[in-house]
């Protein structure tokens, strides 16, 4: 019986000061790209946010709630809100499993037990400007529906994963789904996503060539070892999207729906699970727009900060000949990079708002000017510190 392979490894690597300086200069190009990309993202996001907000306000003021029982020709082309239970007469079948059901969607999910690599690194500066990095690689087992490429592991020996799934995942969707007298379009059908687990039984076992290796546990089919799960074992689960209550806001087009183009320029095409009033759907959409707007603002700030850090990193590396000096300079350049990123992000947002909403943009620009002044003072202080210590 062979010895058990270890699942934790530590590697120590060193990097010279010259190599770090070369890398820092190379990072300036990537930093500039991130810096410029942040401007584009921030400006675009403000335009998107304003247009979406105006579109939702317009929609909330013009939407008409109608009954799903009858299509009213007078609402042709109007923005309508319809609630009710969707249904279908389509029967879906899994060609591998003996599962047949009238449903909106039938999903077969296959997961395989595989090795997963985890990586943690810690770097310390050395006298002379070099660095030493201690990296720890650990390996554990996880169920995954995606193939994990073990050949890219630092230590693939003893952690080899299969290169193919024993069974493929799959899903099947009904073509004809109705909401009362209305027919859902394919995109709306795909947006009905509330699933229910389908507990498999021995009557649903796979075809004969897999049945000999299959077992059943808690409504899930397992393929492979029956007691202790091993790498390469698979499990098969089935989920069903059954007929359910939904609410739709879209443009009425004949007996179906199409996206509604608002005068503000945005598109309205919403579907929610449950019987949700129109105003609640719009309030939720406005809330989601606000969350997305702030999320993209934060992303733009982070990208700009990282870009500036990469641009200024060469100063930190030059000072790292004496690690304590490098730490001080690194902290100083980090503060400068953050203040500049925050300031420039506000300037970009304010310019965008001046373009879209002038009064709000002017107020944000005033705040940015104050931060720019603080960043300038901090940059001068860091420059004096560098001059004194070098």
N, C-alpha and C positions, 0 to 999 in steps of 0.2 A: 504494500500500500504506500503510495507516494506521499511526500511531505506536503503539508498545506501551504499554499502560496500566500505570502504576506499581502495585506490589503492597504498598507500605508508605507510610503516611501518619502525620503527627504533628500533634496538636492540643494547644493550650495554652489552658486555661480558668482563670479566676480567680473567687474567691468572697470576698465581703466578710465582715468580722467580725460585723456585724449579722445577715447571712444565716446564718452558722454558728451563732450563738447561738439563733436561731429554730429552726433544724434540730435543735440539741441538745435544746431543750425538747420538740420534737415526738418525738424519739427516745426520750424517757423513757417514753412510753406503750408503745411497742413493746418497750422493755427490760423493763418490768413484766410484759408478757405472756410474754416468754421466761423471765423469772425464775420466774413462777408455773407455767408449763408444765414447767419442769425438775423442780419438786417432784413433780408428777403423774407424770412419766415415771420418775423414780427410785423412787418408792414402788411403782408398778405393776410395774416391772422386778424388784424383789426378790420380790414375791409370785409373779410368773411363774416366776422362777428356782427358788424353793423347790418350787413345785408340779411343775415339770418334772422336777427332780431326784428328788423322791419318786416320781413316776410312773415314771421310768426304772428306779429301784431296785426298785420293785414288779414291773415287767415283767420285769426280769432274773431275778427270783426265781421267777416263775411261768410263763415261756415254755416251750413244749413243741416240740422239733424233730421234724418228721414228714416222711415220704417224700412226694414229689410224685406218685408212681406211683398211689396209691390214696387216696381220700377216706375217712377213718375217722369214722363217725357219732359215736363216743364223744368226739371232740374238738369237737363242735358248741358254739360259744360260747366256746371256749377261745382263749387267746393262743398262736398257733402260729408256728413258724419253718419256712419252706419254701424250698429252694434247687433250682435246676435250670435247664434251657434253655427259654425261652419260644418258642413257635412259633405260626404262623398260616397258614391256607389262603386268607386274603383277598388278592386281587390289587389293588394300587393303581396308578392311572394318572394321569399329568399330562395334562390336556386340551389344553395348548399344545404340549408337547414329546412326542415319540414315545417315552415312557418308561413301561414296564409292569413291575412287579416284585412278587413276594410278599414283603411286608415289614410291619413294625409301623408305620412312618411314612415318607412320601415328602415331602421338603422342597425346594421351589424357592425359591432366594434370588436376588433381583435387586438389584443395586447400580448406582447411576448416578454418573458423575464430576461433581462439583459444586465450587463455590467454598466455602471455609470462612473465616470471619473470626476472627482471633485478636486479643486486646486486652490490653495491658499499661499500667498507670498508675503514676506516681510523683508524690507530692504533697509539697510543701515549704511550711513556714509563712513568712509575710512579717511584717515589722515592722508593728504596728497590728492584728494579729489575723486578717488575711486569709490566704488560701492560694492557691497556684498549682499546678495539676495538669497534668502533661505525659502525654498518652495517645498511645500508638503502636498503630495498627491495621495488621495485616499480613494478607495473603490468600494462601492456597495451595489446591491442588486435592486432593480426597480422594474415595475411593469410599465411598458411603453408601447404605444401604438405606432411609433416611428422607429425605424432602424437606427441604432446607435453604432457609429463606425468605430470599432475598437482598434483599428489599425492606426488611428491618430492618437491613441493613448500614449502617455509617456512610458508606461510599462504594460504593453499589451500581453506579455507572457503570463499565462494563467488567468487572463481576463478577456479571452476571445469571445466575441459575440457572433452569432449566425449572421449570414449576409442576406438571407431571404426570410420572409414570414412564412410559416407553415400554412397559413390561411390568410386570405386578403380581407380587409374591411370592405364594406360597401353600404350603399343606401339607395332606396327606391322611393320615388315621390309620385303621388297621384297627379293625374293630368287634369281631372275635372273636380274642382272643389267649389262649392257654392255657399254663399251667405244669404239665406233666404232666396229671393228672386235674382240676386246678383251672382255673377261668376267671378272668382278671383283670378287675377292674371298670374303667370308663372312666378314672378318675383314676389308677389304677395303670398303665394302658396309656400314658397321657401322661407318666408319670414314668420310663418306659424311654427314655433320652435319648442313649445312646452312639451317635454317628453315624459313618458311613463315606462319604467323597466318592465320587460316582458320576461317572466320567470320561465326558463326553459325546463323541459322534462325529458325523460328518456325517450319519449315519442318524437322529440325534436333532434335526436342525435344526428351527427353528420353522416355522409354516405359511408359505405362499407369500408373503404380503404382507410378512413380515419377512425371509424368506430372502435377498432381494436385498441387504439391508444387514447380513447376519450373516456372521461369520467365526469360526473355531475356533482356540483357542490353549491348549495344555496342559489339554485336557478342559473348557474353559470357553468358552461362546458369548459373543461380543462383538457388539453391535449399534451401528453407526455407522461412524466412520472406521476404516480397516483398518491404517494405519501409526502415525500420531501421534494418540494418544487426545485427544479434545476434550471440553469441557464438554457434557453431554447424552448422551454415549456411555453405554451400559449393558453390564453383563455378567451372565450367567445361570449360576448354579452349582446343582448338584443334590446333595443328601445323603440317605442312606438309613439308617434305623434297622432293621438286620437282626435276625433272631432271635439271641439271645445269652443268656449265663448271668446270672441275677439271683438275689437273695435277698430274701425278704419276711418281715416280722413284722407280723401283724395278727390280727384275730379271725376265726376260721373261721365262715362262714355258708353252710350248704349246700355247694355246690361252688365257692363263691367266697369273697371276703374283704370285711370291712367294718372301719372304725376300731374299735379296742378302747378302751372307757372304763374307766380305772383307778379304784380306790377313792380314790386321791389327788386325783382330779378331772381329770387330764390325759388326753390322747388319744395312743394309740400306733398309728401306721400308717406303717411304714418300708419303703423299697425301695432296695436297693443293687445296683449292677452287679457281677457276679462271684459266685463261690460263697463267701460270707462267713459264718462261724460266728455264731450268735446273740449270744454274749457280746461278740464283736468289734464287732458292730453297736451294741450297747448302750453299750460303752465309747466308741465314736466319737460317739454321740449325746450322751453325758454331756460329752465334750470340747467338742462344738459348743455345748452349752448354756452351758458356762463361758465360752467365747469370746464368745458373744452377750451374756451377762450383763455382762462387763467392757466390751464395746463400748458397750452402752447406758448403763452407769455413766459412761464417759468422755464420751459424747454429752451426758448430763444435766449433767455438770460444765461442759462447754464452753458449753452453752446458758445455764447460770446465770452463768458468767463474762461472756459476751457481754451478757447482760441487765444485769448490774451495771455493766459498762463503759459501756453506753448511758445508764444512770441517772446515773452519775458524770461523764459526758462534759462536761456543762455547766461543771463546775469547770475542766477542762482548757481549754475554749474561752475562758472568762473570763480565764485566765492567759496565753493566747496573744498578748495585746497585745505582750508581749515574748517572742519565740519561745523563748529559753533557759529562761525561767520556765515556759512551757507544757510544754516537754519534761520538766523536772524534776517538775512537778506531774503530768503524764501518766504518768510512770514510777511515781510514788508511788501514784496512784489505781489504776494497773494492778496493782500488788502487793497493794493493799488488796482490790481486786475479786477477785483470784485466791484470796487467803487466805480471804475471806468465802465465796466459791463453794465452795472445798474443804471448809471447815468446815461450811457448811450442807448440802452434799452428804452428808458423813459423818453429820450429824445426821439427815437424812432417811432414809439407808440404815439407820442404827442403830434409828430408830423403827420402820421397816418390819421389821427383824429382831427387835426386841422383840415386835412383833406376831406374827411367824412363828416366831422362834427366840430366846427371851429372853436366854440367856447370852451368845451372840455379839453381840447388839445392845447389851448393856450395855457390853461392852469397846470397841466402836466409838464409843459415845457418850462414853466417857472420853477417847478420843483427840481427838474433835471439840471437847471442852471446852478442851483445851490449845491447839488451833489457834485457837479463838475468842478466847482470852486474847491470843495473839500478834497476831491481826488487830486487836484493840482497841488494843494498844500502837502498832502501826504507824499506825493511823488518827489517833491523838493526835499522833504525830510529824509526819505530813503536815499536820495542822491548824496546828501550831506553825510549820511551814515557810511555809505560806500567809500566816499572820499577819505573820511577819517580813518577807516579801518584798513584801507589799502595804501 
